[in-house]
Amino acid sequence: MIIIPARLASTRFPQKVLADIGGLPMVVRTAKKVQHLDRVVVAADDELIISTCQEHGIEAMLTSTTHKSGTDRINECANILNVKDNELIINVQADEPFIEPEVVESLIKKLKDLQKQDESFIMGSCYNAINAQSAQDPNLVKVVLDDKDNAIYFSRSKIPYNQGGGAKYFGHIGIYGFSKKSLNEFCQLKDAPIEDIEKLEQLRAIYHQKKITMVKVTSTGFGIDTKEDLKRAVEIFL
């Protein structure tokens, strides 16, 4: 199942998820990019998002307005839907209208492999190679990996620091996958101080020594974090 968390009252960019992208609201365009892969449900905090999705044939569900993170929102949605513990849930961000279905498929395949290995905690995400200039952008989250492609740390800063030379930079692609059981476990973890400092919810898992498996993909998509990103997105459809 794919669940798309959508919040209307974005602090930096209010009503961003309803911005027009080539004739479709952003959240709707995102949902339509991946709806052929699995059941897609938008977990929203406002009736305006619900009605907009329904007008375009996208299933949507109202969730609490008090969730701290999108992951908490999709967990509420999954609980309402009585999703089984072993079912995989993919969290696709509402502001990713250019997400490639192949990226989502790569993550699903990796998570299924982890299930076969009987991993106790199943959480995964994706990354791609970026250049040093892109790594300076605080809106593009960077990730550092261990030798098994598990995440060591995520940051908005340019990491690793290139004092020794030869640094390689990896950009985090904002989709996550969990088993339902692991999603619920993640949401029951106490908030991590570093999570609030960086404003990156995935750091909660690392702080509590939970493994995040990362999948390397090739992607030219980009998320809509700023009004400049929106302008760039709109121009693609001109």
C-alpha positions as CSV (number, residue, x, y, z in Angstrom):
1,M,0.0,0.0,0.0
2,I,1.1,3.6,-0.8
3,I,0.0,6.3,1.6
4,I,0.7,9.9,0.9
5,P,0.7,12.2,3.9
6,A,-0.7,15.7,3.0
7,R,-0.8,18.7,5.3
8,L,-2.5,21.9,4.2
9,A,-1.0,24.2,6.8
10,S,2.7,24.0,5.7
11,T,4.7,26.5,7.7
12,R,7.1,27.4,5.0
13,F,4.7,27.1,2.0
14,P,1.0,27.2,3.0
15,Q,-1.3,25.0,0.8
16,K,1.7,23.8,-1.2
17,V,0.1,20.4,-1.8
18,L,-2.7,21.9,-3.7
19,A,-0.5,24.1,-5.9
20,D,-1.2,23.6,-9.6
21,I,1.3,21.5,-11.5
22,G,0.4,21.3,-15.2
23,G,-3.3,21.4,-14.6
24,L,-3.4,19.1,-11.5
25,P,-3.1,19.8,-7.8
26,M,0.4,18.7,-6.6
27,V,-0.9,15.9,-4.4
28,V,-3.1,14.5,-7.1
29,R,-0.3,14.5,-9.7
30,T,1.9,12.7,-7.1
31,A,-0.8,10.1,-6.5
32,K,-1.4,9.5,-10.2
33,K,2.4,8.9,-10.8
34,V,2.3,5.8,-8.5
35,Q,-1.3,4.6,-8.5
36,H,-0.7,1.8,-11.0
37,L,1.8,0.2,-8.5
38,D,-0.6,-0.4,-5.6
39,R,-3.5,1.0,-3.7
40,V,-2.9,4.7,-3.0
41,V,-4.5,6.6,-0.1
42,V,-3.9,10.2,0.7
43,A,-3.8,10.8,4.5
44,A,-4.8,14.5,4.9
45,D,-5.4,17.0,7.7
46,D,-8.0,19.1,6.0
47,E,-11.3,18.5,4.2
48,L,-10.2,20.7,1.3
49,I,-7.5,18.1,0.4
50,I,-10.0,15.3,0.8
51,S,-12.5,16.9,-1.6
52,T,-9.8,17.8,-4.1
53,C,-8.5,14.3,-4.2
54,Q,-11.9,12.8,-4.5
55,E,-12.7,15.1,-7.4
56,H,-9.8,13.5,-9.3
57,G,-10.7,9.9,-8.3
58,I,-8.0,9.6,-5.6
59,E,-8.9,7.8,-2.4
60,A,-8.3,10.1,0.7
61,M,-8.8,9.9,4.4
62,L,-9.0,12.6,7.1
63,T,-6.5,12.3,9.9
64,S,-5.5,14.4,12.9
65,T,-4.3,17.9,12.6
66,T,-1.9,17.4,15.5
67,H,0.6,15.0,14.0
68,K,4.2,16.0,14.3
69,S,5.4,14.2,11.2
70,G,4.1,12.6,8.0
71,T,5.0,9.2,9.3
72,D,2.7,9.6,12.3
73,R,0.0,10.6,9.9
74,I,0.4,7.5,7.7
75,N,0.4,5.3,10.7
76,E,-2.9,6.7,11.8
77,C,-4.3,6.0,8.3
78,A,-2.9,2.5,8.3
79,N,-4.5,1.8,11.7
80,I,-7.9,3.1,10.6
81,L,-7.6,0.8,7.6
82,N,-6.6,-2.2,9.7
83,V,-3.6,-2.9,7.6
84,K,-2.0,-6.2,8.6
85,D,1.4,-6.2,10.4
86,N,3.3,-7.8,7.6
87,E,2.0,-5.6,4.8
88,L,4.4,-3.1,3.3
89,I,3.5,0.6,3.5
90,I,5.3,3.1,1.3
91,N,5.3,6.7,2.3
92,V,5.5,8.9,-0.8
93,Q,5.6,12.6,0.0
94,A,2.8,14.8,-1.4
95,D,5.4,17.3,-2.8
96,E,7.1,14.7,-5.1
97,P,5.1,15.1,-8.3
98,F,8.0,13.9,-10.4
99,I,8.8,10.7,-8.4
100,E,9.6,7.9,-10.8
101,P,7.6,4.7,-10.3
102,E,10.9,2.8,-10.8
103,V,12.2,4.3,-7.7
104,V,9.2,3.2,-5.6
105,E,9.5,-0.3,-7.2
106,S,13.2,-0.5,-6.2
107,L,12.3,0.3,-2.6
108,I,9.4,-2.3,-2.5
109,K,11.8,-5.0,-3.9
110,K,14.4,-4.3,-1.2
111,L,11.8,-4.3,1.6
112,K,10.5,-7.7,0.4
113,D,14.0,-9.0,0.5
114,L,14.3,-7.9,4.1
115,Q,11.1,-9.6,4.9
116,K,12.5,-12.9,3.5
117,Q,15.5,-12.4,5.8
118,D,13.1,-12.2,8.7
119,E,14.4,-8.8,9.8
120,S,12.8,-7.7,13.1
121,F,12.6,-4.0,12.1
122,I,12.0,-3.1,8.4
123,M,12.5,0.5,7.3
124,G,14.0,1.6,4.1
125,S,14.5,4.7,1.9
126,C,16.3,5.7,-1.3
127,Y,19.3,7.9,-2.3
128,N,21.2,9.0,-5.4
129,A,24.6,10.5,-6.2
130,I,24.7,14.3,-6.2
131,N,27.5,16.7,-6.9
132,A,29.2,19.0,-4.4
133,Q,27.3,22.1,-5.5
134,S,23.9,20.3,-4.9
135,A,25.1,19.1,-1.6
136,Q,25.3,22.7,-0.3
137,D,21.5,23.1,-0.6
138,P,19.9,22.8,2.8
139,N,16.6,21.8,1.2
140,L,18.3,18.7,-0.2
141,V,18.9,16.2,2.6
142,K,22.2,14.4,2.5
143,V,22.9,10.9,3.8
144,V,26.0,9.1,4.9
145,L,26.1,5.3,4.6
146,D,27.9,2.3,6.1
147,D,29.4,-0.5,4.1
148,K,26.0,-2.3,3.8
149,D,24.1,0.7,2.6
150,N,22.5,1.4,5.9
151,A,22.1,5.1,6.9
152,I,24.6,6.4,9.4
153,Y,23.2,9.9,9.5
154,F,21.1,12.4,7.6
155,S,21.6,16.1,7.5
156,R,20.7,19.3,5.8
157,S,24.3,20.3,6.0
158,K,26.9,19.2,3.4
159,I,28.2,15.9,4.7
160,P,30.7,14.4,4.9
161,Y,33.0,17.3,5.4
162,N,35.7,17.1,2.7
163,Q,38.8,17.7,4.6
164,G,40.6,14.6,3.4
165,G,39.5,15.0,-0.3
166,G,37.6,12.7,-2.5
167,A,34.3,13.0,-0.8
168,K,31.2,11.5,-2.4
169,Y,27.8,13.0,-1.7
170,F,24.5,11.3,-1.6
171,G,21.1,12.9,-1.7
172,H,18.1,11.5,0.2
173,I,15.0,10.9,-1.9
174,G,12.1,11.5,0.4
175,I,10.2,8.2,0.3
176,Y,10.1,5.7,3.1
177,G,9.0,2.1,3.3
178,F,8.0,0.1,6.4
179,S,6.3,-3.1,7.4
180,K,3.1,-2.1,9.2
181,K,4.5,-3.5,12.4
182,S,7.7,-1.5,12.1
183,L,5.8,1.7,11.2
184,N,3.8,1.4,14.4
185,E,7.0,0.7,16.3
186,F,8.7,3.8,14.8
187,C,5.8,6.0,15.8
188,Q,6.0,4.7,19.4
189,L,9.6,5.7,19.8
190,K,10.3,8.8,21.8
191,D,11.2,11.9,19.9
192,A,15.0,12.4,19.4
193,P,16.7,15.7,20.1
194,I,18.6,15.6,16.9
195,E,15.3,15.0,15.0
196,D,14.0,18.4,16.2
197,I,17.3,20.2,15.5
198,E,17.6,19.0,11.9
199,K,13.8,18.8,11.4
200,L,14.3,15.3,9.9
201,E,12.0,12.7,11.4
202,Q,14.1,9.7,10.1
203,L,16.8,10.6,12.6
204,R,14.4,9.3,15.3
205,A,15.1,5.7,14.1
206,I,18.9,6.2,14.0
207,Y,18.9,7.8,17.5
208,H,17.1,4.7,18.8
209,Q,19.5,2.4,17.0
210,K,17.0,1.2,14.4
211,K,18.4,0.3,11.0
212,I,17.3,2.2,7.9
213,T,18.2,0.3,4.7
214,M,19.0,2.6,1.8
215,V,18.5,1.8,-1.9
216,K,20.6,3.5,-4.5
217,V,18.6,4.7,-7.5
218,T,18.9,6.9,-10.5
219,S,16.5,9.8,-10.3
220,T,16.0,13.2,-12.0
221,G,12.9,14.0,-10.0
222,F,12.8,16.7,-7.4
223,G,10.6,17.7,-4.5
224,I,8.8,21.0,-4.2
225,D,10.3,22.7,-1.1
226,T,10.2,26.3,-2.2
227,K,8.3,28.7,-4.5
228,E,11.3,28.5,-6.8
229,D,10.9,24.8,-7.0
230,L,7.2,25.3,-7.9
231,K,8.1,27.7,-10.6
232,R,10.6,25.2,-12.0
233,A,8.0,22.5,-11.9
234,V,5.3,24.6,-13.6
235,E,7.8,25.4,-16.4
236,I,8.3,21.8,-17.2
237,F,4.6,21.6,-18.3
238,L,4.6,24.8,-20.4
